Amino acid sequence: LSVDKLDGTELASFELEPSMSIWDLKTLINNKSGISPDRQRLISNFSILSAGETLRESGIKDGDHLQIIVSPLNHLVLAGYNDRCARLWVAETGECLITFEGHQQRLRAATASPDGSMVATASDDGTVKLWNAKSGECVNTLDSGNGPVWCAAFSPPSNYLATGSSDGTATIWNVEKGRRLIRSDHDSTFVWVARHKDTVQSLAWSSACDKVAIAAGNEAFLWSTNLPAYLTSNFIGHTGPITAVSLSAGGQTVLTASEDNDVRLWDAANGVCINRFETRDNPLRFAALTADGHQILTASGSVCMLLEAATGECLRVFAGHDGAVNWCEFSLDGVVAVTASEDGSVRLWDVSEGECVQTFDYQHRGSAILSRRAISASICR
């Protein structure tokens, strides 16, 4: 059994009995690497392994390769606010750990890299700033040249960043080099750029990093990340602007949420709508999909609803915000739900119980934009 980092390099390998628990495996990894077990997230087939199960119960076989994500702290939440700053919060204590300050205009998005080393913030000032997540230092400023930047998302290995702008341009950046993704081929040079006629409001990577899903206007698009960029599928049917797009971990399903109050699930391969749910009471602002594609979280009015993806049945309602919920998201394992509201607060919810387990209340009242990768896999209770 091999345990690999997100970049594909091997961290450790073991010969183990099928009866060994995942927690004991984490202890062995700690002995070899010094990584505390409670900071380890072990992934197999796009799912986080439960510490209480054995290798056999988790379906792990001889010769398998597991991936490891290391959380820099136990549980963190990243939120952006309309005072042009982003803040990193400690989930257990509600303490503000770091403030990222430096944009000249409104913040549109804040996102943390999956490896926990960096934070990216996107702003109406037309720039994306890259920050050291531990020190809070701004390490690079990416100038889009395409007007206000509305969204940003790191690739799963954290080496690339996709951004979307108000002029309809989506760009992929090399994070280490601080420049657009470029490939030179004989006498030609290709820069990864995808152009749309409307503002790019949301984007998401496939887990294999070979595609990026993009929402622009009433349509969503699936682009190959190869150079030069080319369109693989588009998703047509919404009658209002799409506010959110996400992909299941395997990349087979695309989720879209629109101001027409529809949530739709699409077949990523052929662009066919495979399910559609309507929210009737309040305008739909955002939606998210669990990694396994089984559950949907919707933000509508001041509440979020947990839906069964197969049937649209409402499983749970998360209520408690005093203002409209602008953003909602699952933790990587789907155990925790996160909501961000115009009341200036961010809340963590236990998905199975429907209870609010922590509130991060910033005194500046306004729109709180929650990062899609800001929390770890679970929350300690």
Summary of the structure (lengths in Angstrom):
residues: 381
radius of gyration: 20.0
end to end distance: 31.4
largest distance: 59.5
contacts: 1372
relative contact order: 0.11
helix: 4%
strand: 51%
